[in-house]
Amino acid sequence: MNKYEAMVIVKPDLSDEDKKTLFKQIDDAVTKNGGAITQSGVWAERRKLYFPIKKFMEGIYYLAAFSAPSEAVKEVRNIYKLNENILRVLFTRMDA
């Protein structure tokens, strides 16, 4: 099991209820693929982007730290790509 961080940029115009649902989906995607969330939460609320992503100039940054097998990251990335409320994702492998 490797340790990873996922920085997810989410659409800024979501309601509070939609944000809670989306953040739960982000965490559930990791756990359903054999991973374990160690820490997750909103890193920055409505932060300005340097360039537009899908016509949005702001985004909500959500950071999730987790441990998972390396093949699970590919599956999680595919799940995130299918979600229309997620603008961009960056996975980083953390060295132990």
C-alpha positions as CSV (number, residue, x, y, z in Angstrom):
1,M,0.0,0.0,0.0
2,N,1.3,3.4,-1.0
3,K,0.4,6.8,0.4
4,Y,-1.1,9.3,-1.9
5,E,-2.7,12.8,-1.8
6,A,-5.4,13.8,-4.2
7,M,-6.1,17.5,-4.8
8,V,-9.5,17.9,-6.4
9,I,-10.8,21.1,-7.9
10,V,-14.6,21.2,-7.7
11,K,-17.1,23.5,-9.4
12,P,-17.6,26.6,-7.3
13,D,-21.4,27.0,-7.9
14,L,-22.5,23.9,-6.1
15,S,-25.0,24.1,-3.2
16,D,-23.9,23.1,0.3
17,E,-25.8,19.8,0.0
18,D,-24.3,19.0,-3.4
19,K,-20.8,19.7,-2.0
20,K,-21.3,17.3,0.9
21,T,-22.5,14.6,-1.4
22,L,-19.6,15.2,-3.8
23,F,-17.0,15.1,-1.1
24,K,-18.5,11.8,0.2
25,Q,-18.3,10.4,-3.3
26,I,-14.7,11.4,-3.6
27,D,-13.8,9.6,-0.4
28,D,-16.0,6.6,-1.2
29,A,-14.3,6.1,-4.6
30,V,-11.0,5.5,-2.7
31,T,-12.5,3.1,-0.1
32,K,-14.4,1.1,-2.7
33,N,-11.1,0.4,-4.6
34,G,-9.3,-1.0,-1.5
35,G,-7.9,2.2,-0.1
36,A,-8.2,3.9,3.2
37,I,-8.7,7.7,3.7
38,T,-6.4,9.0,6.4
39,Q,-7.4,12.7,6.1
40,S,-9.7,14.7,3.9
41,G,-11.3,18.2,3.8
42,V,-11.7,21.4,2.0
43,W,-8.3,23.0,1.4
44,A,-9.5,26.3,0.0
45,E,-13.0,27.7,-0.5
46,R,-13.6,29.5,-3.9
47,R,-10.1,30.1,-4.9
48,K,-9.3,32.0,-8.2
49,L,-7.8,29.9,-11.0
50,Y,-4.9,31.2,-13.1
51,F,-6.7,30.1,-16.3
52,P,-10.3,28.9,-17.0
53,I,-11.1,25.3,-16.6
54,K,-14.4,24.3,-18.3
55,K,-15.3,28.0,-18.4
56,F,-14.9,28.4,-14.6
57,M,-12.5,31.0,-13.2
58,E,-12.8,29.9,-9.5
59,G,-12.8,26.5,-7.9
60,I,-13.2,24.8,-4.5
61,Y,-10.0,22.8,-3.6
62,Y,-10.6,19.5,-1.8
63,L,-7.6,17.6,-0.4
64,A,-7.7,13.9,0.4
65,A,-4.8,11.9,1.9
66,F,-5.1,8.1,1.5
67,S,-3.3,4.9,1.3
68,A,-4.1,2.4,-1.5
69,P,-2.6,-0.1,-3.9
70,S,-1.0,1.5,-6.9
71,E,-3.5,-0.1,-9.3
72,A,-6.4,1.5,-7.4
73,V,-5.3,5.0,-8.3
74,K,-6.0,4.4,-11.9
75,E,-9.5,3.2,-11.1
76,V,-10.1,6.2,-8.8
77,R,-8.9,8.6,-11.5
78,N,-11.4,7.1,-14.0
79,I,-14.2,7.5,-11.5
80,Y,-13.3,11.1,-10.9
81,K,-13.2,11.8,-14.7
82,L,-16.8,10.6,-15.0
83,N,-18.0,13.1,-12.4
84,E,-19.1,16.3,-14.1
85,N,-18.7,18.4,-10.9
86,I,-15.0,17.7,-10.7
87,L,-12.9,20.1,-12.8
88,R,-9.4,18.8,-12.3
89,V,-7.6,16.2,-10.2
90,L,-3.9,15.8,-9.2
91,F,-2.6,12.7,-7.5
92,T,0.7,12.8,-5.7
93,R,2.5,9.8,-4.2
94,M,3.9,10.5,-0.8
95,D,7.3,9.0,0.2
96,A,7.3,7.3,3.5
